[in-house]
């Protein structure tokens, strides 16, 4: 452990403030701390590089998010009113966690961003970009549902994607909770939304439709 004099290069004790040879004021060139019998160099350089790396990564993430937002358009007032009506249905039905995501974390968009446009997909009511919490709501969402309850069923599915669930998990959750939502077969079995979601649910979660007490029908009834 030493302080080297910048004038005469004499190594002085670490506690010295002036060189014992030329009496010049000492500038700390290098210092080390001895702990536990080992000598370790100060890590200020590593910490600074780590901070810079974190800032660069954060800037890249925010830039990517911004590009998704800027390459799509927002919903108009009437469309947003229908979305809010469906969220209200979910809130009344007690889906508090899903409502929190939809109300506080989700950016609703009216058409595909550049990332969605680059991926081939079937016709859909909505799509979600996880983990950026961006939901694209397509025209079919406003055209085919009979009411806010059916729109709520669609948003409930997408809310599970916002939470990181895959298609199987999202379809299974919605189908098992459709009665709680008020989305029941007696009222909606002829609707386009009911038929489409039932078909997709049978594809992703076939075990929900094969059961001893109701063979080849809806086990969630």
Helices and strands as residue ranges (DSSP letters): E 3-4, E 11-12, E 32-35, E 38-41, H 44-70, H 77-92, H 96-100, I 101-105, E 107-109, H 114-117, E 126-129, E 134-137, H 139-143, H 148-162, H 167-176, H 178-181, H 185-188, H 192-204, G 206-209
